[in-house]
Amino acid sequence: MRLSPIYEQKLAEAKQEGIQEGIPEGIQAERRNVIENVLQVCFGSLDAELRVIIEALSALSPEEFTPLLLQLSREELLDRFF
C-alpha cells in the first residue's frame, strides 16, 4: 500500500515532535501497544490501513489519542490520518 505524501509528511512531523518533546522510546512503545489493543477491541482486527496510523497516534499524548480512539469510527480515523 502506498502512503500519501501528506500522510508521510505528517508522520515524519509527529515522529520529530515526539523526539523534540523527549518522549522516551519505551513510553512510545507502550503507547503503541495501548493503541493497538484499543483498535483491536473496537474494530476486531488490525488490517494494514489501521496499522499505518498507529505510529501517528502514538506520537500524540494519551489525552489526545484516547478520545480519538473511543469516539471516531474506523473511517473517521483513517480520514484524519491519511
C-alpha positions in Angstrom: 0.0 0.0 0.0 1.3 3.4 -0.9 1.0 6.2 1.6 0.0 9.7 0.5 2.8 12.3 0.6 0.8 14.4 3.0 0.5 11.4 5.4 4.2 10.6 5.1 5.0 14.3 6.0 2.6 14.3 8.9 4.1 11.0 10.2 7.6 12.5 10.0 6.5 15.6 11.8 4.8 13.5 14.5 7.9 11.5 15.0 10.1 14.6 15.1 7.7 16.2 17.6 8.0 13.1 19.8 11.7 13.3 19.7 11.7 17.0 20.4 9.4 16.6 23.4 11.7 14.0 24.7 9.3 11.1 24.7 11.5 8.0 25.6 11.3 5.1 23.2 9.9 2.8 26.0 6.9 5.1 26.5 6.4 5.4 22.8 6.3 1.5 22.6 3.8 1.4 25.5 1.6 3.9 23.7 1.7 1.8 20.5 0.7 -1.3 22.5 -2.2 0.5 24.1 -3.4 1.9 20.8 -3.1 -1.5 19.1 -5.2 -3.1 21.9 -7.9 -0.4 21.8 -8.1 -0.7 18.0 -8.4 -4.4 18.2 -11.2 -4.2 20.7 -13.0 -1.5 18.7 -12.6 -3.0 15.2 -11.9 -6.7 15.7 -8.5 -6.9 14.0 -5.8 -4.7 12.7 -5.6 -4.5 8.9 -2.9 -2.8 7.0 -4.6 0.6 7.0 -5.1 0.7 10.8 -1.5 -0.5 11.3 -0.3 2.5 9.3 -1.9 5.1 11.6 -0.7 3.5 14.9 2.7 5.4 14.7 1.0 8.8 14.2 -1.4 8.1 17.0 1.4 7.1 19.3 3.1 10.4 18.8 0.1 12.1 20.4 -0.4 12.4 24.2 -2.8 9.9 25.9 -5.1 12.9 26.4 -5.2 13.4 22.7 -5.3 9.9 21.3 -7.8 8.4 23.8 -10.8 10.4 22.7 -10.0 9.8 19.1 -9.8 6.1 19.6 -13.0 5.9 21.6 -15.1 8.4 19.6 -14.2 8.1 16.0 -15.2 5.4 13.6 -12.7 3.4 11.6 -13.3 5.6 8.6 -13.0 8.8 10.6 -9.7 7.7 12.0 -8.4 6.8 8.6 -9.6 10.1 7.1 -7.9 12.0 9.8 -4.5 10.4 9.4 -4.4 9.8 5.6 
